[in-house]
Amino acid sequence: DQQVKQNSPSLSVQEGRISILNCDYTNSMFDYFLWYKKYPAEGPTFLISISSIKDKNEDGRFTVFLNKSAKHLSLHIVPSQPGDSAVYFCAALYNFNKFYFGSGTKLNVKP
Amino acid sequence: DVKVTQSSRYLVKRTGEKVFLECVQDMDHENMFWYRQDPGLGLRLIYFSYDVKMKEKGDIPEGYSVSREKKERFSLILESASTNQTSMYLCASRRDRGLVKLFFGSGTQLSVL
Protein backbone atom coordinates (compact mmCIF):
# COMPACT_ATOMS: atom_id res chain seq x y z
CA ASP A 1 0.00 0.00 0.00
CA GLN A 2 1.53 3.28 -1.12
CA GLN A 3 1.97 5.78 1.69
CA VAL A 4 2.75 8.62 -0.71
CA LYS A 5 0.57 9.14 -3.76
CA GLN A 6 0.79 11.38 -6.78
CA ASN A 7 -2.53 10.99 -8.54
CA SER A 8 -1.69 12.97 -11.65
CA PRO A 9 0.70 11.08 -13.94
CA SER A 10 1.17 14.12 -16.17
CA LEU A 11 0.69 17.86 -16.30
CA SER A 12 1.04 20.29 -19.19
CA VAL A 13 1.58 24.01 -18.61
CA GLN A 14 2.37 27.01 -20.77
CA GLU A 15 5.73 28.71 -20.29
CA GLY A 16 5.49 31.59 -17.83
CA ARG A 17 2.44 30.21 -16.05
CA ILE A 18 2.27 28.46 -12.68
CA SER A 19 2.80 24.69 -12.38
CA ILE A 20 1.17 23.02 -9.39
CA LEU A 21 2.14 19.45 -8.59
CA ASN A 22 0.25 17.61 -5.89
CA CYS A 23 1.00 14.81 -3.49
CA ASP A 24 -1.04 13.06 -0.79
CA TYR A 25 0.23 10.95 2.09
CA THR A 26 -1.29 8.67 4.69
CA ASN A 27 1.15 8.62 7.60
CA SER A 28 0.90 11.61 9.95
CA MET A 29 4.26 10.68 11.52
CA PHE A 30 6.43 11.66 8.57
CA ASP A 31 9.26 14.01 9.61
CA TYR A 32 10.10 15.70 6.33
CA PHE A 33 8.74 15.99 2.83
CA LEU A 34 10.86 16.43 -0.26
CA TRP A 35 10.56 17.01 -3.98
CA TYR A 36 12.94 15.53 -6.53
CA LYS A 37 13.22 16.23 -10.23
CA LYS A 38 14.26 13.60 -12.74
CA TYR A 39 15.37 14.08 -16.33
CA PRO A 40 15.52 11.10 -18.71
CA ALA A 41 18.69 9.01 -18.36
CA GLU A 42 19.62 10.77 -15.11
CA GLY A 43 19.05 10.03 -11.45
CA PRO A 44 16.60 12.15 -9.43
CA THR A 45 18.02 15.40 -8.07
CA PHE A 46 16.90 17.12 -4.90
CA LEU A 47 14.76 20.20 -5.40
CA ILE A 48 13.26 21.39 -2.12
CA SER A 49 12.19 20.05 1.26
CA ILE A 50 9.89 21.04 4.12
CA SER A 51 9.83 19.99 7.74
CA SER A 52 6.59 18.56 9.08
CA ILE A 53 6.41 21.45 11.56
CA LYS A 54 6.28 24.07 8.80
CA ASP A 55 3.59 24.84 6.25
CA LYS A 56 5.61 26.62 3.57
CA ASN A 57 9.13 26.69 2.21
CA GLU A 58 10.37 28.79 -0.67
CA ASP A 59 13.47 28.60 -2.85
CA GLY A 60 13.51 30.92 -5.83
CA ARG A 61 10.80 29.89 -8.28
CA PHE A 62 9.89 26.83 -6.20
CA THR A 63 7.54 26.84 -3.21
CA VAL A 64 6.34 23.81 -1.30
CA PHE A 65 3.15 23.96 0.76
CA LEU A 66 2.21 21.46 3.44
CA ASN A 67 -1.35 21.00 4.67
CA LYS A 68 -1.08 18.57 7.56
CA SER A 69 -4.80 18.36 8.29
CA ALA A 70 -5.44 17.28 4.72
CA LYS A 71 -2.20 15.24 4.51
CA HIS A 72 -1.46 17.07 1.31
CA LEU A 73 1.70 18.51 -0.18
CA SER A 74 2.06 20.69 -3.26
CA LEU A 75 4.92 22.14 -5.28
CA HIS A 76 4.42 25.46 -7.06
CA ILE A 77 6.75 26.54 -9.85
CA VAL A 78 6.41 30.18 -10.87
CA PRO A 79 7.08 31.09 -13.60
CA SER A 80 7.39 27.74 -15.35
CA GLN A 81 10.19 27.35 -17.89
CA PRO A 82 10.72 24.74 -20.63
CA GLY A 83 13.78 23.49 -18.72
CA ASP A 84 11.45 22.50 -15.87
CA SER A 85 10.02 19.73 -18.05
CA ALA A 86 10.84 16.55 -16.14
CA VAL A 87 9.31 13.94 -13.87
CA TYR A 88 8.73 15.21 -10.33
CA PHE A 89 8.67 12.83 -7.38
CA CYS A 90 7.45 13.73 -3.95
CA ALA A 91 8.93 11.85 -1.04
CA ALA A 92 8.32 11.57 2.69
CA LEU A 93 10.85 10.71 5.36
CA TYR A 94 9.87 8.52 8.30
CA ASN A 95 11.90 8.39 11.51
CA PHE A 96 14.72 10.19 9.66
CA ASN A 97 15.37 6.79 8.24
CA LYS A 98 13.14 5.59 5.46
CA PHE A 99 12.11 7.56 2.42
CA TYR A 100 8.80 6.81 0.72
CA PHE A 101 8.34 8.04 -2.84
CA GLY A 102 5.29 8.77 -4.94
CA SER A 103 4.89 7.44 -8.46
CA GLY A 104 5.87 10.72 -10.11
CA THR A 105 4.21 13.42 -12.24
CA LYS A 106 5.58 14.20 -15.68
CA LEU A 107 5.57 17.96 -16.22
CA ASN A 108 5.65 19.36 -19.74
CA VAL A 109 6.20 23.10 -20.03
CA LYS A 110 5.29 24.27 -23.52
CA PRO A 111 7.20 27.22 -25.03
CA ASP B 1 29.60 18.07 -5.49
CA VAL B 2 28.67 14.55 -4.45
CA LYS B 3 29.10 11.89 -7.07
CA VAL B 4 27.23 8.59 -6.94
CA THR B 5 28.38 6.25 -9.66
CA GLN B 6 26.59 3.14 -10.82
CA SER B 7 28.85 0.83 -12.77
CA SER B 8 26.51 0.00 -15.64
CA ARG B 9 23.91 2.07 -17.45
CA TYR B 10 22.31 -0.94 -19.18
CA LEU B 11 22.50 -4.65 -18.36
CA VAL B 12 20.91 -7.64 -20.05
CA LYS B 13 20.92 -10.94 -18.15
CA ARG B 14 19.34 -14.35 -18.44
CA THR B 15 16.84 -15.86 -16.02
CA GLY B 16 18.64 -17.66 -13.21
CA GLU B 17 21.88 -15.72 -13.50
CA LYS B 18 23.47 -14.11 -10.46
CA VAL B 19 23.65 -10.37 -11.02
CA PHE B 20 25.77 -7.76 -9.29
CA LEU B 21 24.93 -4.06 -9.39
CA GLU B 22 27.64 -1.80 -8.06
CA CYS B 23 27.37 1.67 -6.58
CA VAL B 24 30.18 3.94 -5.40
CA GLN B 25 29.97 7.34 -3.69
CA ASP B 26 32.87 9.70 -3.21
CA MET B 27 31.80 11.81 -0.23
CA ASP B 28 32.30 9.51 2.76
CA HIS B 29 28.55 9.17 3.23
CA GLU B 30 27.36 6.83 5.95
CA ASN B 31 23.98 5.90 4.50
CA MET B 32 23.41 4.19 1.16
CA PHE B 33 20.21 2.95 -0.47
CA TRP B 34 19.02 0.78 -3.33
CA TYR B 35 15.70 1.54 -5.01
CA ARG B 36 13.92 0.18 -8.01
CA GLN B 37 11.75 2.37 -10.19
CA ASP B 38 8.80 0.92 -12.07
CA PRO B 39 6.13 2.78 -14.06
CA GLY B 40 3.18 3.76 -11.88
CA LEU B 41 4.91 2.56 -8.72
CA GLY B 42 7.56 5.21 -8.20
CA LEU B 43 10.73 4.37 -6.29
CA ARG B 44 10.55 1.44 -3.91
CA LEU B 45 13.22 0.73 -1.32
CA ILE B 46 14.97 -2.63 -1.61
CA TYR B 47 17.73 -2.35 1.02
CA PHE B 48 19.63 0.34 2.84
CA SER B 49 22.81 0.53 4.87
CA TYR B 50 23.63 2.81 7.79
CA ASP B 51 27.31 2.10 7.76
CA VAL B 52 29.92 -0.43 6.74
CA LYS B 53 28.75 -4.03 7.16
CA MET B 54 25.33 -2.85 8.32
CA LYS B 55 22.18 -3.39 6.30
CA GLU B 56 18.43 -3.17 6.71
CA LYS B 57 15.64 -4.56 4.57
CA GLY B 58 13.48 -2.12 2.75
CA ASP B 59 9.96 -2.70 1.49
CA ILE B 60 10.74 -5.22 -1.28
CA PRO B 61 13.88 -7.21 -0.31
CA GLU B 62 12.74 -10.59 -1.63
CA GLY B 63 15.10 -11.97 -4.23
CA TYR B 64 17.82 -9.46 -3.40
CA SER B 65 20.79 -9.23 -1.07
CA VAL B 66 23.37 -6.49 -0.48
CA SER B 67 26.97 -6.11 0.53
CA ARG B 68 28.78 -3.15 2.09
CA GLU B 69 32.36 -4.10 2.85
CA LYS B 70 33.73 -0.58 2.34
CA LYS B 71 32.07 2.71 3.18
CA GLU B 72 32.07 4.02 -0.38
CA ARG B 73 30.65 0.92 -2.07
CA PHE B 74 27.19 -0.64 -1.83
CA SER B 75 26.43 -3.67 -3.98
CA LEU B 76 23.03 -5.09 -4.85
CA ILE B 77 22.93 -8.80 -5.66
CA LEU B 78 20.18 -10.63 -7.47
CA GLU B 79 20.78 -14.22 -6.36
CA SER B 80 18.85 -15.79 -9.26
CA ALA B 81 17.51 -13.21 -11.67
CA SER B 82 13.90 -13.45 -12.73
CA THR B 83 11.92 -11.59 -15.39
CA ASN B 84 9.96 -9.65 -12.75
CA GLN B 85 13.24 -8.07 -11.67
CA THR B 86 13.48 -6.23 -14.97
CA SER B 87 13.52 -2.63 -13.80
CA MET B 88 15.47 0.61 -13.37
CA TYR B 89 17.71 0.34 -10.30
CA LEU B 90 18.77 3.51 -8.52
CA CYS B 91 21.44 3.85 -5.87
CA ALA B 92 21.44 6.80 -3.46
CA SER B 93 23.50 8.05 -0.55
CA ARG B 94 23.34 10.69 2.17
CA ARG B 95 25.86 11.89 4.70
CA ASP B 96 24.02 10.59 7.77
CA ARG B 97 20.59 10.43 9.43
CA GLY B 98 20.80 14.10 10.33
CA LEU B 99 20.42 15.15 6.72
CA VAL B 100 17.35 14.65 4.57
CA LYS B 101 18.89 15.13 1.14
CA LEU B 102 19.59 12.03 -0.94
CA PHE B 103 22.07 11.98 -3.82
CA PHE B 104 21.22 9.56 -6.61
CA GLY B 105 23.23 7.77 -9.25
CA SER B 106 22.10 7.76 -12.87
CA GLY B 107 20.52 4.34 -12.62
CA THR B 108 21.01 0.90 -14.14
CA GLN B 109 18.34 -0.38 -16.52
CA LEU B 110 18.32 -4.14 -16.02
CA SER B 111 16.56 -6.46 -18.44
CA VAL B 112 16.17 -10.10 -17.47
CA LEU B 113 15.29 -12.33 -20.42
Interface residues (C-beta under 8 A of the other chain):
Chain A: Q2 V4 Q6 P9 D31 Y32 L34 Y36 A41 E42 G43 P44 T45 F46 S49 F89 A91 L93 F96 N97 K98 F99 Y100 F101 G102 S103 G104
Chain B: V4 R9 F33 Y35 G40 L41 G42 L43 R44 L45 F48 G58 L90 A92 R97 G98 V100 K101 L102 F103 F104 G105 S106 G107
